[in-house]
């Protein structure tokens, strides 16, 4: 495939783009501290290396208004899409996949396979879509029995662990991603290597057709677009395209907007270092849970 500006890809995906003075559709992002690795999670020894104790698995959700859909996350030469840490990004050596749609139930049960890093357009596994755990009122999927000793760490004083909620809702056919010109980025997610950044400068991952809505599209409408596990600080610079209720599209970027794009400050995110104790923070544009 010849290299060409991502604008051409986005036109193919959406058909049209609108620009407005307001910031409709995107309330912000939710960066969920999905799980904090405990001592027992590190017992399995792999030749390729182990997950460090205290690593945090972050799930990145788009927080959309009702009626809006996620269509694509993209990077261009003018504003790359960046996911990076000051420590290596963890990839599971046995069940490490570039996207969760090919991670079957039997793989989820294996030790720390659930903590693998990947990109998504809503799915959390072959048979699940992701939902922020604070909104997961259905609780844990009882069909998933994790290997003894793993995923039992309690990340906060309220006992918010997988015995209560796992942030996954079972569905027959989760939305499937399409990747454009990001092979080098995906190589850092599908194998065990010491990479600490994922940068997209002329490519995208997308939900074709109408796009993706959240598990509860009429209220929270939160769409899972990535999972990153690292023992370091996480920084994000995201550029996304969302579909409107009337069939148009809006492109939001974290910086340097060009014609047809709108700046949205919530798309730039930086976590506190995992070892620091901090009070829970929440705001409308950029949420951490």
C-alpha positions as CSV (number, residue, x, y, z in Angstrom):
1,X,0.0,0.0,0.0
2,X,1.4,3.4,-1.0
3,X,1.8,5.9,1.9
4,X,-0.8,8.7,1.7
5,X,-2.2,11.3,4.1
6,X,-4.6,9.8,6.6
7,X,-7.3,12.3,5.5
8,X,-7.9,10.1,2.5
9,X,-8.5,7.1,4.8
10,X,-10.8,9.0,7.0
11,X,-12.9,10.2,4.0
12,X,-13.3,6.6,3.0
13,X,-14.3,5.6,6.5
14,X,-16.9,8.3,7.0
15,X,-17.9,9.9,3.7
16,X,-18.1,13.4,5.3
17,X,-16.7,15.4,8.1
18,X,-18.2,18.4,9.9
19,X,-16.6,21.1,11.9
20,X,-18.4,23.1,14.6
21,X,-17.6,25.8,17.1
22,X,-18.9,23.6,20.0
23,X,-17.3,20.3,21.2
24,X,-20.3,18.0,20.7
25,X,-20.3,14.3,21.2
26,X,-17.1,13.7,23.2
27,X,-17.2,14.5,26.9
28,X,-13.7,13.2,27.4
29,X,-11.8,10.0,28.1
30,X,-12.0,7.6,31.0
31,X,-8.6,6.2,31.9
32,X,-9.4,3.3,34.3
33,X,-6.9,1.7,36.6
34,X,-8.3,-1.7,35.8
35,X,-5.9,-3.8,37.9
36,X,-2.8,-3.4,40.0
37,X,-0.4,-6.4,39.8
38,X,0.2,-8.1,43.2
39,X,3.0,-10.3,44.4
40,X,1.2,-13.6,43.5
41,X,0.6,-12.4,40.0
42,X,4.4,-12.4,39.5
43,X,5.0,-16.0,40.5
44,X,5.0,-17.5,37.0
45,X,8.5,-17.4,35.5
46,X,8.8,-16.8,31.8
47,X,12.1,-16.8,29.8
48,X,10.9,-13.6,28.0
49,X,10.4,-11.8,31.3
50,X,7.7,-11.3,33.9
51,X,5.2,-8.6,34.8
52,X,6.7,-6.3,37.5
53,X,4.8,-6.2,40.8
54,X,2.9,-2.9,41.1
55,X,2.2,-2.7,37.3
56,X,-1.0,-1.0,36.5
57,X,-3.4,-2.1,33.7
58,X,-5.0,0.9,32.2
59,X,-8.1,0.7,30.1
60,X,-8.8,3.7,27.9
61,X,-12.4,4.5,27.2
62,X,-14.0,7.3,25.1
63,X,-16.8,9.0,27.0
64,X,-19.3,9.9,24.3
65,X,-22.7,11.5,24.4
66,X,-25.8,9.4,23.7
67,X,-26.3,8.8,20.0
68,X,-22.6,9.2,19.0
69,X,-20.3,6.4,17.8
70,X,-16.6,5.7,17.8
71,X,-15.3,5.4,14.3
72,X,-11.5,5.6,14.3
73,X,-8.4,6.5,16.3
74,X,-5.6,7.9,14.1
75,X,-2.3,9.6,13.8
76,X,-0.8,11.8,11.0
77,X,2.5,13.6,10.5
78,X,1.0,16.8,11.8
79,X,-0.1,15.2,15.1
80,X,0.9,11.6,15.8
81,X,-1.1,9.4,18.1
82,X,1.0,8.5,21.1
83,X,0.8,6.0,23.9
84,X,4.0,5.8,25.9
85,X,5.4,5.1,29.3
86,X,8.8,5.6,31.0
87,X,8.8,1.8,31.6
88,X,8.2,-1.1,29.2
89,X,4.7,-1.9,28.1
90,X,3.7,-5.4,29.2
91,X,2.7,-8.1,26.7
92,X,1.7,-11.6,27.8
93,X,4.2,-14.2,26.5
94,X,1.6,-16.9,26.0
95,X,-1.6,-15.0,25.2
96,X,-0.3,-11.7,23.8
97,X,-2.5,-10.4,21.0
98,X,-2.7,-7.1,19.1
99,X,-6.4,-6.9,19.8
100,X,-8.7,-8.7,22.2
101,X,-11.1,-10.2,19.7
102,X,-8.9,-13.2,19.2
103,X,-8.4,-13.8,22.9
104,X,-10.6,-16.8,23.7
105,X,-12.1,-17.7,27.1
106,X,-9.5,-20.4,27.7
107,X,-6.7,-17.8,27.3
108,X,-8.4,-15.4,29.7
109,X,-8.2,-18.0,32.5
110,X,-4.4,-18.3,32.2
111,X,-2.5,-16.5,35.0
112,X,-2.1,-12.8,33.9
113,X,-3.4,-13.1,30.3
114,X,-6.2,-10.6,31.1
115,X,-3.5,-7.9,31.6
116,X,-2.1,-8.1,28.1
117,X,-1.8,-4.8,26.2
118,X,-3.8,-4.3,23.0
119,X,-5.9,-2.0,20.8
120,X,-9.7,-2.3,20.5
121,X,-12.9,-0.8,19.1
122,X,-15.0,-1.9,22.0
123,X,-14.1,-5.6,22.6
124,X,-12.4,-6.9,25.7
125,X,-12.1,-10.5,24.5
126,X,-13.5,-12.9,21.9
127,X,-16.8,-12.9,23.7
128,X,-16.9,-9.7,25.7
129,X,-17.2,-5.9,25.3
130,X,-15.5,-3.7,27.8
131,X,-17.2,-1.4,30.3
132,X,-15.7,0.7,33.1
133,X,-15.9,-1.4,36.3
134,X,-17.8,1.4,38.1
135,X,-20.6,0.9,35.6
136,X,-20.5,-2.9,35.5
137,X,-23.6,-3.7,37.5
138,X,-23.8,-7.3,36.2
139,X,-20.7,-8.2,38.2
140,X,-18.1,-10.9,37.3
141,X,-18.6,-13.3,34.5
142,X,-19.0,-16.6,36.4
143,X,-17.8,-18.7,33.4
144,X,-14.3,-17.3,33.8
145,X,-12.4,-19.0,36.6
146,X,-8.9,-17.6,36.8
147,X,-6.0,-19.9,37.7
148,X,-5.5,-20.1,41.5
149,X,-3.5,-17.3,43.0
150,X,-3.8,-14.9,40.1
151,X,-5.8,-11.7,39.8
152,X,-6.7,-11.6,43.5
153,X,-5.0,-8.3,44.4
154,X,-7.2,-5.6,45.9
155,X,-6.2,-2.3,44.3
156,X,-8.1,-0.1,46.7
157,X,-9.4,0.0,50.3
158,X,-13.0,-0.5,49.1
159,X,-12.3,-4.1,47.9
160,X,-12.9,-3.3,44.3
161,X,-11.5,-6.4,42.7
162,X,-12.5,-9.2,40.3
163,X,-14.6,-11.0,42.9
164,X,-17.1,-8.2,42.4
165,X,-16.7,-6.8,38.8
166,X,-14.5,-7.6,35.9
167,X,-15.4,-4.8,33.5
168,X,-16.7,-7.2,30.8
169,X,-20.1,-8.0,29.4
170,X,-20.7,-11.1,27.4
171,X,-21.8,-10.6,23.8
172,X,-22.0,-12.9,20.8
173,X,-20.1,-10.8,18.3
174,X,-18.0,-7.9,19.7
175,X,-17.1,-5.1,17.3
176,X,-14.0,-6.1,15.3
177,X,-11.1,-3.6,14.5
178,X,-9.7,-2.8,11.1
179,X,-6.1,-1.6,11.0
180,X,-4.6,0.8,8.5
181,X,-0.8,1.1,8.1
182,X,0.1,0.4,11.7
183,X,2.0,-2.9,11.4
184,X,5.1,-1.5,13.2
185,X,2.9,-0.4,16.1
186,X,1.1,-3.7,16.3
187,X,4.4,-5.5,16.3
188,X,5.0,-4.0,19.7
189,X,1.7,-5.4,21.0
190,X,1.8,-8.9,19.6
191,X,5.2,-10.0,21.0
192,X,7.2,-9.8,24.1
193,X,9.6,-6.9,23.5
194,X,10.9,-4.1,25.6
195,X,9.0,-1.3,23.9
196,X,7.7,1.6,25.9
197,X,5.9,3.6,23.3
198,X,3.3,3.2,20.5
199,X,3.4,6.0,17.9
200,X,1.1,6.2,14.9
201,X,2.1,8.9,12.4
202,X,0.2,7.8,9.3
203,X,-2.4,5.2,10.2
204,X,-5.4,4.2,12.2
205,X,-7.5,1.5,13.8
206,X,-11.2,1.8,13.1
207,X,-14.7,0.4,13.5
208,X,-16.1,0.2,10.0
209,X,-19.7,0.7,9.1
210,X,-21.7,2.8,11.5
211,X,-19.1,2.6,14.3
212,X,-19.2,1.4,17.9
213,X,-21.4,2.4,20.8
214,X,-20.8,1.5,24.5
215,X,-22.4,-1.3,26.4
216,X,-24.9,1.3,27.7
217,X,-25.2,3.6,24.8
218,X,-28.2,5.6,26.2
219,X,-26.4,6.8,29.3
220,X,-22.6,6.4,29.9
221,X,-21.8,5.3,26.2
222,X,-18.2,4.5,27.1
223,X,-16.2,2.7,24.3
224,X,-13.0,0.7,25.1
225,X,-10.3,1.6,22.6
226,X,-7.1,0.3,24.3
227,X,-5.6,-1.5,27.2
228,X,-2.0,-0.7,28.3
229,X,-0.2,-2.4,31.2
230,X,3.0,-0.8,32.5
231,X,4.9,-0.3,35.8
232,X,5.6,3.3,34.8
233,X,3.8,6.6,34.1
234,X,1.4,6.5,31.2
235,X,1.0,9.4,28.7
236,X,-1.5,9.6,25.9
237,X,-2.0,11.9,22.9
238,X,-5.1,10.7,21.1
239,X,-6.8,11.7,17.9
240,X,-10.2,10.3,17.2
241,X,-13.1,10.4,14.8
242,X,-16.7,10.0,16.1
243,X,-20.0,9.6,14.2
244,X,-22.9,11.9,15.0
245,X,-26.6,10.9,15.3
246,X,-27.3,12.4,11.9
247,X,-24.6,10.4,10.1
248,X,-21.9,12.9,9.9
249,X,-18.4,12.7,11.5
250,X,-16.3,14.9,13.8
251,X,-12.5,14.6,14.2
252,X,-11.0,15.6,17.5
253,X,-7.2,15.9,18.1
254,X,-5.0,16.4,21.2
255,X,-3.0,19.2,19.5
256,X,-2.2,21.0,16.2
257,X,-5.6,20.8,14.6
258,X,-5.7,21.3,10.8
259,X,-8.7,22.0,8.5
260,X,-11.6,19.8,9.4
261,X,-10.3,19.0,12.9
262,X,-11.1,20.3,16.4
263,X,-8.9,20.5,19.4
264,X,-10.1,18.6,22.5
265,X,-7.9,19.0,25.6
266,X,-9.1,15.8,27.2
267,X,-7.3,13.7,24.6
268,X,-4.0,14.6,26.2
269,X,-3.6,12.5,29.4
270,X,-0.7,11.9,31.8
271,X,-1.0,9.6,34.8
272,X,0.8,10.1,38.1
273,X,3.6,7.7,38.8
274,X,2.2,4.4,40.1
275,X,4.2,4.4,43.3
276,X,2.7,7.8,44.4
277,X,-0.4,7.7,46.6
278,X,-3.0,10.1,45.5
279,X,-6.6,11.0,46.1
280,X,-9.1,9.8,43.5
281,X,-9.7,12.5,40.9
282,X,-12.6,13.0,38.5
283,X,-13.5,15.7,36.1
284,X,-15.8,16.1,33.2
285,X,-13.2,16.3,30.4
286,X,-10.8,13.7,31.6
287,X,-11.6,11.0,34.2
288,X,-9.4,8.6,36.0
289,X,-11.1,5.8,37.9
